[in-house]
C-alpha cells in the first residue's frame, strides 16, 4: 500500500474534524502539526496521537519533508503558506475561504501551478452524502433531464445576540464579508457541481445583528447556462426548528421536468415524480464527524487523486470560477442589479 506522510497547520475549532478524518485514511500518517499556541497544539497532539509540534511553518516542512500539507488556518495566512509549500515541492490541501480577495486566490493558484505541485481546496460541501446522491439521481434522469429550480433554505440561529459566534468561531464577528464569504461559497460550488456553470446572479444582502461587521442575511438568485434557476435563502440570525441544524444546514428542493427531489434537515431524501406520491429514497448517510462525514470524503478524494493522478474536483482553476461567482454576488448586492459572470 502506498503511504503518504502528511503534516497539518492549525489547531482551531474546525481542525479537529480534519485531524479525525485523517486517522481513518490508512494510506496517511500525520507526523506533525504547526500552531503558535502550545496549549491548543497540545490538545491536538494528545487527542490524535501526533508526534511532533512546531511553531514555525517552514521549519516543519523542511524537517518533516512531507508528501502533503493540510492548511487549516484563517484565509489571510494561505498565500504565504501555499507559496512556501509550493517552493518546497509539497502538495497542498487548503481550507476555504481560500483567500481574503480574488487577487490573492489567483496568486495561490498561480504559484502552486507554476511549481507543479498538486493543489486542492478543502471545499467539503459537495462531498456531503446527500449531494453526492442527488448528483447520481440527476445523472440517471430520475426526475427528468432539465432542472427548473434548485432552492435551499438555511436558518442557523448561531448569530443573534451580544455573544454571536463566540462559542465556536468568534473571528466571524470581525469578517467584513461574512455569510456569503464563509458559508455561501459552499453553495455556489455545490450548485455548480449539480447544475453546471452560473451565468448571472442577483443578490440582496443585509446585516441583521449589529454586533458583527459583515452580512448575516442573503437572498441570492442564480441563473445557470443550462436555463436552470437557483435560489439560496439563508441567514444565521433566525433559528431552525430542527434539533441538529448543522447536519444538513437546511432544506433543499430540486424541481425538474420529471419531478422533484427533496432533502430534509435530518438527511432524508425523497423523490416525487410527476403524477406520483412522494417516496423516501434510501441511501447511506450518518451523523459522524461533520455534516455527514464530508471531511473524510473530501480528504479521501484528495488521497485517491494523489494515488491515481486524476484531477481534483475542487482544483485551483475550478475554484477560481466559484470565487468569480462569489464576487459577482457582492457586486450585485452593492449595485442593486443583476451581474453577469465575467471570466477573469
Rosetta silent file (secondary structure, phi, psi, omega in degrees, C-alpha in Angstrom):
SEQUENCE: XXXXXXXXXXXXXXXXXXXXXXXXXXXXXXXXXXXXXXXXXXXXXXXXXXXXXXXXXXXXXXXXXXXXXXXXXXXXXXXXXXXXXXXXXXXXXXXXXXXXXXXXXXXXXXXXXXXXXXXXXXXXXXXXXXXXXXXXXXXXXXXXXXXXXXXXXXXXXXXXXXXXXXXXXXXXXXXXXXXXXXXXXXXXXXXXXXXXXXXXXXXXXXXXXXXXXXXXXXXXXXXXXXXXXXXXXXXXXXXXXXXXXXXXXXXXXXXXXXXXXXXXXXXXXXXXXXXXXXXXXXXXXXXXXXXXXXXXXXXXXXXXXXXXXXXXXXXXXXXXXXXXXXXXXXXXXXXXXXXXXXXX
SCORE:     score description
SCORE:     0.000 S_00000001
   1 L     0.000  129.823  175.021    0.000    0.000    0.000 S_00000001
   2 L   -64.096  135.082 -179.897    1.287    3.438   -0.934 S_00000001
   3 L  -116.184  137.087  177.209    1.858    5.556    2.164 S_00000001
   4 E  -114.793  134.157  175.773    1.690    9.348    2.355 S_00000001
   5 E   -96.323  120.905 -178.654    3.358   11.404    5.047 S_00000001
   6 E  -120.066  155.670  170.787    1.283   14.444    5.924 S_00000001
   7 E  -131.466  160.813 -179.211    1.585   17.457    8.215 S_00000001
   8 E  -130.822  153.923  172.977   -1.047   19.991    9.248 S_00000001
   9 E  -129.197  124.183 -177.498   -1.037   23.621   10.261 S_00000001
  10 L   123.976  144.655  179.753   -3.803   24.900   12.517 S_00000001
  11 L  -146.181   31.513 -179.271   -5.485   23.834   15.754 S_00000001
  12 L   -84.407 -170.106 -176.342   -8.761   25.735   15.769 S_00000001
  13 L   -52.088  -52.749 -171.970  -12.346   24.574   16.117 S_00000001
  14 L   -75.894  -21.554 -176.607  -12.743   23.042   12.656 S_00000001
  15 H   -59.983  -29.435 -178.952   -9.314   21.407   12.541 S_00000001
  16 H   -59.116  -36.994  178.521  -10.474   18.643   14.891 S_00000001
  17 H   -64.212  -39.507 -177.264  -12.783   17.305   12.182 S_00000001
  18 H   -74.390  -40.495  175.570   -9.915   17.133    9.706 S_00000001
  19 H   -60.556  -43.297 -179.937   -7.430   15.526   12.098 S_00000001
  20 H   -62.185  -41.717 -179.230  -10.016   12.874   12.990 S_00000001
  21 H   -65.312  -38.850  178.733  -10.727   12.141    9.323 S_00000001
  22 H   -60.235  -33.107 -178.725   -7.018   11.700    8.508 S_00000001
  23 H   -63.628  -22.804 -177.186   -6.842    8.995   11.174 S_00000001
  24 L   -97.051    5.790  177.783   -9.308    6.868    9.197 S_00000001
  25 L  -104.622  106.523 -168.744   -7.415    7.013    5.892 S_00000001
  26 L   -64.174  -22.046 -179.635   -4.995    4.060    6.011 S_00000001
  27 L   -81.049   -1.068 -172.567   -2.602    5.469    3.408 S_00000001
  28 E  -118.981  136.183  167.020   -1.926    8.578    5.548 S_00000001
  29 E  -125.544  120.056  174.798    0.191    9.243    8.617 S_00000001
  30 E   -88.086  115.692 -172.260    0.127   12.762   10.061 S_00000001
  31 E   -96.653  -19.958 -175.404    3.547   13.180   11.649 S_00000001
  32 E  -160.588  160.435  172.840    3.455   16.786   12.895 S_00000001
  33 E  -135.155  155.850  176.880    1.385   19.927   13.290 S_00000001
  34 E  -119.986  129.961  173.786    2.245   23.607   13.397 S_00000001
  35 L  -161.103  142.755 -176.842    0.488   26.108   15.643 S_00000001
  36 L   -76.361  -19.552 -177.244    1.669   29.176   17.546 S_00000001
  37 L   -97.412  106.421 -177.641   -0.418   28.334   20.635 S_00000001
  38 H   -59.623  -33.952 -179.858    1.241   25.485   22.606 S_00000001
  39 H   -64.892  -48.655  177.184   -1.936   24.836   24.590 S_00000001
  40 H   -62.069  -41.584  179.801   -4.091   24.321   21.524 S_00000001
  41 H   -61.598  -41.996 -179.197   -1.355   22.257   19.917 S_00000001
  42 H   -61.187  -38.165  177.273   -1.096   20.003   22.978 S_00000001
  43 H   -59.285  -44.962  179.908   -4.826   19.290   22.812 S_00000001
  44 H   -68.054  -44.937 -179.114   -4.453   18.081   19.217 S_00000001
  45 H   -57.046  -46.971 -177.598   -1.246   16.139   19.916 S_00000001
  46 H   -70.967  -41.867 -175.516   -2.815   14.249   22.797 S_00000001
  47 H   -67.319  -37.510 -173.150   -6.213   13.714   21.190 S_00000001
  48 H  -114.734    6.293  173.832   -4.924   12.368   17.894 S_00000001
  49 L    65.737   37.140  179.563   -1.548   10.899   18.850 S_00000001
  50 L   -87.946  138.919 -167.434    0.552   13.192   16.640 S_00000001
  51 L   -75.970  -41.262 -168.341    4.243   13.013   17.380 S_00000001
  52 E  -132.090  150.750  179.514    5.667   16.497   16.895 S_00000001
  53 E  -124.984  136.770  175.850    4.698   20.158   17.250 S_00000001
  54 E  -125.969  153.764  171.541    6.270   23.149   15.524 S_00000001
  55 L  -107.716   -8.021  179.163    5.660   26.865   15.832 S_00000001
  56 L  -116.007  121.584 -173.558    7.421   27.673   12.544 S_00000001
  57 H   -65.396  -49.948 -179.111    5.703   26.529    9.357 S_00000001
  58 H   -61.871  -41.118  179.438    8.734   26.464    7.057 S_00000001
  59 H   -60.103  -40.212  178.478   10.799   24.639    9.664 S_00000001
  60 H   -61.696  -46.308 -178.793    8.133   21.942    9.905 S_00000001
  61 H   -65.461  -39.672 -178.098    8.087   21.426    6.146 S_00000001
  62 H   -69.983  -37.568 -177.752   11.883   21.403    5.874 S_00000001
  63 H   -82.851  -38.445 -178.135   12.414   18.976    8.750 S_00000001
  64 H   -80.002  -29.764 -177.602    9.463   16.662    8.193 S_00000001
  65 L    49.528   58.234 -176.479    9.754   16.562    4.382 S_00000001
  66 L   -78.522  165.066  171.242    6.091   15.523    3.996 S_00000001
  67 L   -76.383  -34.729 -179.250    4.280   14.469    0.850 S_00000001
  68 E  -149.153  161.797  174.361    1.491   16.946    1.579 S_00000001
  69 E  -126.577  138.584  174.351    0.373   19.649    3.993 S_00000001
  70 E  -102.850  112.477 -178.028   -3.180   20.339    5.165 S_00000001
  71 E   -92.885  112.041 -174.630   -3.572   24.105    5.694 S_00000001
  72 L  -124.774   54.882 -174.070   -6.333   24.669    8.289 S_00000001
  73 L  -125.870  171.055  178.789   -5.733   28.325    9.145 S_00000001
  74 L   -62.843  153.544 -173.994   -7.518   31.666    8.561 S_00000001
  75 H   -54.246  -37.842 -177.767   -7.609   32.952    4.951 S_00000001
  76 H   -62.208  -17.601 -179.309   -5.004   35.756    5.324 S_00000001
  77 H   -88.006  -12.159 -167.158   -2.298   33.134    6.026 S_00000001
  78 H   -68.499  -39.366 -176.047   -2.958   30.964    2.974 S_00000001
  79 H   -60.559  -51.272 -179.073   -0.976   32.796    0.316 S_00000001
  80 H   -63.355  -44.161 -177.474    2.345   32.686    2.174 S_00000001
  81 H   -64.540  -42.329 -179.924    1.863   29.117    3.372 S_00000001
  82 H   -68.068  -35.607  177.001    0.906   27.804   -0.059 S_00000001
  83 H   -64.339  -43.548  179.924    3.854   29.615   -1.655 S_00000001
  84 H   -63.145  -46.576  179.375    6.299   28.100    0.831 S_00000001
  85 H   -61.080  -42.772  179.976    4.877   24.617    0.321 S_00000001
  86 H   -61.861  -44.137  179.406    4.987   25.050   -3.456 S_00000001
  87 H   -60.605  -30.993 -178.454    8.627   26.207   -3.325 S_00000001
  88 L   -93.223    2.545  176.672    9.477   23.084   -1.310 S_00000001
  89 L    75.239   26.748 -177.580    7.584   20.739   -3.645 S_00000001
  90 L  -101.370  128.337  177.062    4.932   19.784   -1.073 S_00000001
  91 E   -65.534  153.511 -172.729    1.377   19.039   -2.243 S_00000001
  92 E  -132.422  133.572  160.918   -1.356   21.164   -0.602 S_00000001
  93 E  -116.885  123.086 -168.683   -4.937   20.758    0.510 S_00000001
  94 E  -122.100  132.573 -179.695   -6.079   24.188    1.709 S_00000001
  95 E   -63.675  152.391  170.927   -9.099   25.172    3.766 S_00000001
  96 L   -96.207  162.741   -9.713  -11.660   27.635    2.443 S_00000001
  97 L   -55.329  140.110 -172.683  -12.216   30.580    2.305 S_00000001
  98 L   -66.562  -38.933 -178.841   -9.221   30.340    0.009 S_00000001
  99 L  -161.939  160.832  179.249   -8.106   33.970    0.423 S_00000001
 100 L   -65.968  -26.610 -178.386   -9.420   37.359    1.544 S_00000001
 101 L  -135.048  160.163  176.984   -9.501   38.628   -2.062 S_00000001
 102 H   -63.780  -37.728 -179.357   -9.812   37.172   -5.534 S_00000001
 103 H   -60.827  -41.337  177.806   -6.368   38.568   -6.427 S_00000001
 104 H   -67.566  -38.899  177.310   -4.745   36.613   -3.584 S_00000001
 105 H   -60.876  -41.045  176.388   -6.622   33.464   -4.594 S_00000001
 106 H   -60.379  -40.611  179.556   -5.262   33.905   -8.124 S_00000001
 107 H   -65.178  -38.934  177.222   -1.738   34.203   -6.731 S_00000001
 108 H   -60.941  -48.112 -178.480   -2.176   30.980   -4.750 S_00000001
 109 H   -64.555  -41.018 -179.277   -3.355   29.118   -7.831 S_00000001
 110 H   -64.503  -43.713 -176.607   -0.593   30.611   -9.988 S_00000001
 111 H   -69.410  -38.947 -179.972    2.203   29.760   -7.554 S_00000001
 112 H   -72.562  -34.982  177.383    1.066   26.176   -6.975 S_00000001
 113 H   -67.739  -44.826 -179.036    0.513   25.610  -10.701 S_00000001
 114 H   -61.012  -37.329 -178.138    3.901   27.069  -11.596 S_00000001
 115 H   -77.147  -15.203  178.421    5.634   24.826   -9.043 S_00000001
 116 L    78.827   16.646  177.144    3.948   21.720  -10.440 S_00000001
 117 L   -87.438  166.700  174.328    2.583   20.526   -7.101 S_00000001
 118 L   -86.376  133.265 -176.507   -0.909   19.084   -6.578 S_00000001
 119 E  -135.197  130.214  178.665   -3.299   21.645   -5.085 S_00000001
 120 E  -138.276  140.686  172.666   -6.872   21.179   -3.861 S_00000001
 121 E   -85.773  132.302  176.803   -9.256   23.414   -1.937 S_00000001
 122 E   -76.821   73.848  177.608  -10.858   21.687    1.058 S_00000001
 123 L  -101.795   95.725 -166.536  -14.352   22.526   -0.203 S_00000001
 124 L   -92.407   -7.441 -174.055  -16.325   19.803    1.544 S_00000001
 125 H   -61.737  -47.755 -178.653  -19.961   20.777    0.873 S_00000001
 126 H   -63.346  -15.226  178.866  -20.241   19.000   -2.469 S_00000001
 127 H   -92.475    2.577  173.188  -18.865   15.906   -0.707 S_00000001
 128 L   -65.769  141.891 -168.849  -21.781   15.720    1.724 S_00000001
 129 H   -61.181  -32.423 -178.971  -23.546   12.388    1.102 S_00000001
 130 H   -68.353  -36.242  178.669  -26.912   13.879    0.139 S_00000001
 131 H   -73.639  -34.650  174.967  -25.388   15.997   -2.651 S_00000001
 132 H   -62.734  -39.340 -179.677  -23.385   13.054   -3.981 S_00000001
 133 H   -71.151  -42.440  178.067  -26.628   11.065   -4.062 S_00000001
 134 H   -60.262  -40.319  177.743  -28.628   13.898   -5.667 S_00000001
 135 H   -58.970  -43.531  178.164  -25.937   14.170   -8.355 S_00000001
 136 H   -62.757  -42.973 -179.291  -26.337   10.461   -9.130 S_00000001
 137 H   -64.092  -40.964  177.801  -30.120   10.785   -9.294 S_00000001
 138 H   -65.728  -42.288  179.872  -29.885   13.744  -11.654 S_00000001
 139 H   -63.877  -31.577  179.979  -27.353   11.970  -13.878 S_00000001
 140 L   -81.523   -4.657 -179.310  -29.672    8.953  -14.062 S_00000001
 141 L    73.438   25.789 -174.866  -32.596   11.122  -15.183 S_00000001
 142 L   -60.370  -35.098  177.826  -34.647   10.141  -12.158 S_00000001
 143 L  -120.498   29.094  177.533  -36.644   13.398  -12.276 S_00000001
 144 L   106.103 -170.141 -175.400  -36.061   14.255  -15.928 S_00000001
 145 L  -120.704   10.158  178.739  -33.329   15.924  -17.929 S_00000001
 146 L  -140.876  112.150  177.161  -33.920   19.621  -17.281 S_00000001
 147 E   -71.933  131.342  173.881  -33.630   21.251  -13.863 S_00000001
 148 E   -86.890  -54.075 -177.228  -36.182   24.016  -13.366 S_00000001
 149 E  -152.245  143.890  169.158  -35.080   25.348   -9.992 S_00000001
 150 E  -117.268  129.047 -174.349  -32.839   24.447   -7.053 S_00000001
 151 E  -134.455  125.305  178.411  -33.834   26.101   -3.779 S_00000001
 152 E  -121.241  133.441  176.972  -32.069   25.959   -0.423 S_00000001
 153 E  -120.281  122.951 -175.845  -33.386   27.479    2.811 S_00000001
 154 E  -129.597  130.570  174.078  -31.000   27.794    5.773 S_00000001
 155 E  -134.526  105.088 -172.263  -31.590   29.200    9.288 S_00000001
 156 L   -89.160  -32.075  176.702  -28.615   28.578   11.572 S_00000001
 157 L    66.327   17.104  179.672  -29.608   30.581   14.671 S_00000001
 158 L  -105.465    9.364 -173.830  -25.987   30.909   15.868 S_00000001
 159 L  -125.676   23.057  177.204  -25.599   34.603   15.061 S_00000001
 160 L  -106.036  158.309  175.887  -28.091   36.531   17.173 S_00000001
 161 L    86.286  174.590 -176.600  -27.461   38.407   20.414 S_00000001
 162 L   -66.173  -27.257 -174.764  -24.424   40.016   22.005 S_00000001
 163 L  -103.728   26.638 -178.650  -22.411   36.777   22.070 S_00000001
 164 L   -52.425  127.564  173.432  -22.904   35.771   18.437 S_00000001
 165 L    71.289   -4.192 -173.397  -20.320   33.207   17.265 S_00000001
 166 L   -65.635  -33.761 -175.903  -18.186   33.488   20.422 S_00000001
 167 L   -68.999  -28.872 -172.057  -18.640   29.864   21.475 S_00000001
 168 L  -119.182  -56.218 -174.959  -17.380   28.372   18.217 S_00000001
 169 L  -138.428   75.457 -173.728  -15.788   30.806   15.752 S_00000001
 170 H   -61.563  -25.734 -179.728  -15.505   34.289   17.332 S_00000001
 171 H   -64.290  -16.946  175.505  -13.460   35.672   14.437 S_00000001
 172 H   -56.220  -32.111 -176.262  -16.682   35.603   12.378 S_00000001
 173 H   -63.337  -24.765 -174.914  -17.682   38.796   14.189 S_00000001
 174 H   -98.619   -7.369 -178.715  -14.823   40.706   12.557 S_00000001
 175 L   -65.418  125.790  175.522  -15.223   39.492    8.956 S_00000001
 176 L   -68.782  -27.402  169.469  -16.165   42.466    6.719 S_00000001
 177 L  -119.423  129.011 -174.401  -17.795   39.868    4.492 S_00000001
 178 L  -122.119  -73.141 -165.459  -19.398   37.013    6.370 S_00000001
 179 H   -64.128  -47.831 -179.290  -22.330   34.910    5.212 S_00000001
 180 H   -72.102  -43.407 -178.462  -21.560   34.607    1.511 S_00000001
 181 H   -62.366  -41.473 -172.930  -17.771   34.579    2.001 S_00000001
 182 H   -95.206  -35.269 -175.124  -17.802   31.951    4.739 S_00000001
 183 H  -118.588  -41.491 -177.625  -20.912   29.857    4.018 S_00000001
 184 H   -62.616  -30.310  179.099  -22.480   30.896    0.735 S_00000001
 185 H   -60.071  -31.530  174.787  -19.357   29.964   -1.209 S_00000001
 186 H   -57.883  -44.447 -175.560  -20.108   26.338   -0.266 S_00000001
 187 H   -75.047  -34.028  173.973  -23.457   26.578   -2.009 S_00000001
 188 H   -58.055  -47.597 -179.910  -22.053   28.346   -5.056 S_00000001
 189 H   -64.611  -42.553 -178.386  -19.642   25.458   -5.514 S_00000001
 190 H   -68.324  -39.385  176.833  -22.317   22.836   -4.819 S_00000001
 191 H   -62.707  -39.520  175.447  -24.809   24.470   -7.193 S_00000001
 192 H   -63.243  -40.424  178.178  -22.119   24.431   -9.904 S_00000001
 193 H   -60.209  -40.400 -174.940  -21.475   20.765   -9.116 S_00000001
 194 H   -85.906  -36.477 -169.606  -25.160   19.907   -9.508 S_00000001
 195 H  -125.185    2.221  177.486  -26.345   22.202  -12.316 S_00000001
 196 L    91.936 -167.035 -170.963  -23.280   23.471  -14.185 S_00000001
 197 L   -72.448  147.967 -178.214  -21.887   26.936  -14.726 S_00000001
 198 E   -95.939  134.530 -175.747  -23.655   30.063  -13.486 S_00000001
 199 E   -98.105  -37.728 -174.663  -24.389   32.845  -15.985 S_00000001
 200 E  -153.587  150.276  178.668  -25.872   35.629  -13.856 S_00000001
 201 E  -133.514  152.361  170.052  -26.651   36.438  -10.219 S_00000001
 202 E  -136.719  130.362 -171.644  -28.882   38.830   -8.316 S_00000001
 203 E  -136.414  143.033  168.447  -28.386   39.273   -4.565 S_00000001
 204 E  -120.301  120.490 -179.034  -29.846   41.068   -1.570 S_00000001
 205 E  -121.646  143.573  179.660  -27.537   41.070    1.477 S_00000001
 206 E  -143.105  159.423  169.719  -28.194   42.542    4.934 S_00000001
 207 L  -108.849  115.384 -178.919  -26.681   42.751    8.405 S_00000001
 208 L   -91.455  -35.206 -178.466  -29.283   41.741   10.998 S_00000001
 209 L  -100.012  117.244 -175.673  -27.075   41.637   14.110 S_00000001
 210 L   -70.122  -11.255 -177.094  -25.389   44.994   14.846 S_00000001
 211 L   -82.442   -8.462 -179.956  -22.539   43.416   16.868 S_00000001
 212 L  -105.302  167.308 -177.386  -20.933   41.878   13.758 S_00000001
 213 L   -92.233  -38.122 -172.623  -19.134   43.539   10.861 S_00000001
 214 L  -100.276 -173.184 -179.679  -20.379   41.599    7.832 S_00000001
 215 L   -78.828  145.569  175.514  -23.657   40.418    6.370 S_00000001
 216 L  -127.952   12.675  178.340  -25.645   37.623    8.039 S_00000001
 217 E  -136.019  135.582  177.274  -28.637   37.572    5.664 S_00000001
 218 E  -148.967  134.507  163.902  -28.662   36.667    1.971 S_00000001
 219 E  -123.752  116.405 -174.464  -31.200   36.023   -0.732 S_00000001
 220 E  -126.834  131.621  174.413  -29.403   35.118   -3.958 S_00000001
 221 E  -108.425  129.871  178.610  -30.852   34.127   -7.331 S_00000001
 222 E  -112.558  134.957  169.607  -28.604   32.233   -9.753 S_00000001
 223 E  -109.008  126.639 -176.727  -29.228   31.817  -13.473 S_00000001
 224 E   -97.364  154.852  177.329  -27.411   28.848  -14.988 S_00000001
 225 L   -60.665  -26.235  179.587  -26.146   28.433  -18.527 S_00000001
 226 L   -74.177  -11.684 -174.385  -28.427   25.382  -18.759 S_00000001
 227 L    99.746   -9.730  177.681  -31.510   27.552  -18.206 S_00000001
 228 L   -70.732  159.762  175.565  -31.995   26.365  -14.620 S_00000001
 229 E  -120.666  143.458  175.710  -32.581   28.819  -11.768 S_00000001
 230 E  -122.777  145.856  175.886  -31.131   28.588   -8.258 S_00000001
 231 E  -130.549  129.708  173.737  -32.270   30.250   -5.054 S_00000001
 232 E  -121.739  114.908 -175.778  -30.254   30.484   -1.849 S_00000001
 233 E  -119.146  104.390 -170.516  -32.243   31.879    1.092 S_00000001
 234 E  -142.771  144.039  161.433  -30.091   31.998    4.225 S_00000001
 235 E  -151.333  155.158 -179.262  -29.459   33.804    7.454 S_00000001
 236 L  -101.718    7.888 -178.104  -27.542   32.955   10.600 S_00000001
 237 L   -90.908  -59.005 -179.426  -29.783   35.057   12.844 S_00000001
 238 L   -73.586  161.865 -168.439  -33.116   33.219   12.885 S_00000001
 239 L  -104.639  152.004  172.928  -33.345   29.678   14.163 S_00000001
 240 L   -79.002  154.859  173.072  -34.065   26.278   12.664 S_00000001
 241 L   -95.507   10.827  179.536  -36.919   24.153   14.022 S_00000001
 242 L  -105.492  139.323 -173.333  -34.710   21.055   13.733 S_00000001
 243 L   -66.562  -21.938  179.307  -32.651   19.961   16.783 S_00000001
 244 L  -124.951   75.608 -174.264  -29.423   19.499   14.784 S_00000001
 245 L   -66.443  -20.462 -178.270  -29.333   22.371   12.273 S_00000001
 246 L   -87.062   10.137  175.710  -25.665   21.800   11.439 S_00000001
 247 L   -76.895  -64.210  175.539  -26.311   18.354    9.944 S_00000001
 248 L  -102.433  -11.532 -177.935  -27.632   19.455    6.533 S_00000001
 249 L    69.057    7.983  176.936  -27.670   23.207    7.369 S_00000001
 250 L   151.591 -163.581 -176.642  -31.179   23.454    5.920 S_00000001
 251 E  -118.631  142.995 -172.562  -33.679   22.112    3.407 S_00000001
 252 E  -131.026  138.306  177.775  -33.145   21.682   -0.332 S_00000001
 253 E  -130.983  129.770  173.305  -35.578   21.250   -3.213 S_00000001
 254 E  -117.712  117.003  174.787  -34.747   20.354   -6.811 S_00000001
 255 E  -105.026  134.678  178.288  -37.593   20.673   -9.329 S_00000001
 256 E  -138.331 -179.100 -174.535  -37.133   19.321  -12.859 S_00000001
 257 L   -71.693   -6.434  177.468  -39.272   18.448  -15.863 S_00000001
 258 L  -118.651    2.772 -179.870  -39.946   14.975  -14.480 S_00000001
 259 E   146.136 -155.513 -171.898  -40.497   15.671  -10.798 S_00000001
 260 E  -139.967  150.249  170.093  -38.755   16.741   -7.608 S_00000001
 261 E  -119.957  134.159  178.634  -36.064   15.693   -5.124 S_00000001
 262 E  -122.142  136.381  171.069  -36.269   16.951   -1.537 S_00000001
 263 E  -109.687  126.948  179.051  -33.587   16.991    1.145 S_00000001
 264 L  -100.104  166.899 -175.983  -34.857   17.303    4.708 S_00000001
 265 L   -60.121  -24.952 -179.337  -32.991   18.573    7.785 S_00000001
 266 L   -92.078    8.955  179.747  -32.331   15.035    9.020 S_00000001
 267 L    90.190   -3.367  179.778  -30.647   13.979    5.767 S_00000001
 268 L   -68.297  136.479  174.263  -33.695   12.178    4.410 S_00000001
 269 E  -111.989  139.083  174.079  -34.086   12.295    0.621 S_00000001
 270 E  -129.060  155.917  176.332  -37.397   11.852   -1.176 S_00000001
 271 E  -122.714  134.168  174.532  -38.379   11.595   -4.829 S_00000001
 272 E  -131.069   98.618  175.936  -41.697   12.753   -6.224 S_00000001
 273 E   -74.992  152.622 -179.088  -42.159   12.026   -9.915 S_00000001
 274 L   -56.244  131.646  179.769  -44.886   13.931  -11.715 S_00000001
 275 L    81.770    1.908 -178.238  -48.280   12.339  -11.082 S_00000001
 276 L  -122.944  168.122  178.143  -46.926   10.188   -8.215 S_00000001
 277 L   -83.066  155.602  175.501  -46.678   10.444   -4.451 S_00000001
 278 L   -67.417  132.304 -179.925  -43.514   11.483   -2.629 S_00000001
 279 E  -131.183  148.413  176.665  -41.467    8.436   -1.583 S_00000001
 280 E   -66.775  143.644  175.462  -38.342    8.002    0.527 S_00000001
 281 E  -114.043  108.009 -178.004  -35.114    7.336   -1.320 S_00000001
 282 L   -72.812  137.876  174.011  -32.799    5.105    0.752 S_00000001
 283 L  -162.355  166.735 -175.906  -29.075    5.845    0.706 S_00000001
 284 L   -89.181  127.313  168.483  -26.248    5.800    3.248 S_00000001
 285 L  -153.402  149.975 -179.939  -25.581    8.829    5.429 S_00000001
 286 L  -147.137  149.173 -179.043  -24.593    9.123    9.070 S_00000001
 287 L   -84.016   77.275 -177.515  -24.155   11.869   11.628 S_00000001
 288 L  -127.533  143.855  178.682  -20.424   11.354   12.041 S_00000001
 289 L    56.695 -110.001 -178.142  -17.588   13.879   12.257 S_00000001
 290 L  -129.432  125.571  168.881  -19.031   16.900   10.407 S_00000001
 291 L    45.877   63.798  177.391  -22.177   17.149    8.254 S_00000001
 292 L    76.615   22.348  178.796  -22.486   13.581    7.031 S_00000001
 293 L    65.777   34.297 -174.963  -18.745   12.830    7.389 S_00000001
 294 H   -73.310  -22.845  175.098  -17.917   15.116    4.476 S_00000001
 295 H   -63.893  -43.826  177.383  -14.427   15.960    5.776 S_00000001
 296 H   -59.909  -47.465 -176.774  -13.496   12.305    5.480 S_00000001
 297 H   -63.793  -38.590  177.559  -14.987   12.052    1.979 S_00000001
 298 H   -63.481  -47.614 -177.361  -13.181   15.237    0.880 S_00000001
 299 H   -71.479  -31.600  174.160   -9.830   14.067    2.236 S_00000001
 300 H   -63.833  -39.971  176.809  -10.375   10.578    0.826 S_00000001
 301 H   -62.549  -42.488  178.256  -10.873   12.213   -2.584 S_00000001
 302 H   -58.056  -47.668 -178.935   -7.599   14.134   -2.161 S_00000001
 303 H   -68.993  -40.999  179.022   -5.667   10.926   -1.443 S_00000001
 304 H   -59.292  -39.461 -179.797   -7.416    8.927   -4.179 S_00000001
 305 H   -75.891  -29.652  170.682   -6.424   11.526   -6.763 S_00000001
 306 H   -63.286  -37.428 -178.228   -2.845   11.575   -5.468 S_00000001
 307 H   -70.350  -43.694 -174.277   -2.851    7.817   -5.944 S_00000001
 308 H  -100.316   -4.229  178.318   -4.350    7.695   -9.448 S_00000001
 309 L    77.968    4.365 -179.174   -3.106   11.046  -10.775 S_00000001
 310 L   -73.305  170.009 -177.007   -6.632   12.202  -11.582 S_00000001
 311 L   -81.263  140.348  172.611   -7.868   15.774  -11.285 S_00000001
 312 L   -69.488  142.508  176.129   -9.269   17.098   -8.025 S_00000001
 313 L   -63.527  -38.889 -178.591  -12.884   18.211   -8.285 S_00000001
 314 L  -109.146   56.016  176.521  -12.033   21.414   -6.411 S_00000001
 315 E   -73.539  172.976 -174.258   -8.690   22.162   -8.013 S_00000001
 316 H   -59.407  -55.602 -178.854   -7.346   25.698   -8.122 S_00000001
 317 H   -59.497  -38.763  178.738   -8.554   26.860  -11.556 S_00000001
 318 H   -65.308  -40.077 -177.195  -12.014   25.387  -10.996 S_00000001
 319 H   -69.390  -26.539  175.339  -12.321   27.052   -7.598 S_00000001
 320 H   -62.789  -30.666  176.249  -11.489   30.432   -9.095 S_00000001
 321 H   -66.376  -38.992  175.138  -14.726   30.094  -11.088 S_00000001
 322 H   -62.157  -42.213 -179.018  -16.601   29.648   -7.803 S_00000001
 323 H   -70.290  -28.724  174.066  -14.899   32.746   -6.396 S_00000001
 324 H   -62.606  -41.698  176.958  -15.780   34.731   -9.522 S_00000001
 325 H   -66.059  -41.162  178.650  -19.447   34.000   -8.798 S_00000001
 326 H   -57.755  -46.083  179.747  -18.933   34.932   -5.137 S_00000001
 327 H   -64.973  -34.139  177.851  -17.554   38.343   -6.097 S_00000001
 328 H   -66.624  -33.565  175.951  -20.455   38.855   -8.502 S_00000001
 329 H   -61.540  -47.300  179.051  -22.875   38.221   -5.614 S_00000001
 330 H   -65.294  -38.389  178.591  -21.260   41.013   -3.588 S_00000001
 331 H   -65.250  -40.861  178.888  -21.218   43.322   -6.617 S_00000001
 332 H   -60.946  -45.296  179.950  -24.909   42.658   -7.257 S_00000001
 333 H   -63.997  -39.716 -178.814  -25.821   43.490   -3.668 S_00000001
 334 H   -68.862  -37.167 -175.331  -23.745   46.669   -3.722 S_00000001
 335 H   -93.116  -16.333 -178.898  -25.130   47.882   -7.055 S_00000001
 336 L    71.480   29.313 -177.605  -28.686   46.626   -6.620 S_00000001
 337 L  -147.494  156.596  175.763  -28.705   44.952  -10.027 S_00000001
 338 L   -61.743  149.921  179.878  -28.099   41.534  -11.634 S_00000001
 339 E  -126.622  127.114  172.123  -24.491   40.793  -12.566 S_00000001
 340 E   -72.221  146.363  178.843  -23.250   38.711  -15.459 S_00000001
 341 L   -84.134  113.574 -178.183  -20.436   36.323  -14.606 S_00000001
 342 L   -99.922  127.684  176.145  -17.366   37.614  -16.419 S_00000001
 343 L   -57.130  141.976 -178.485  -14.382   35.293  -16.949 S_00000001
 344 L  -128.857    0.000    0.000  -11.304   36.512  -15.064 S_00000001
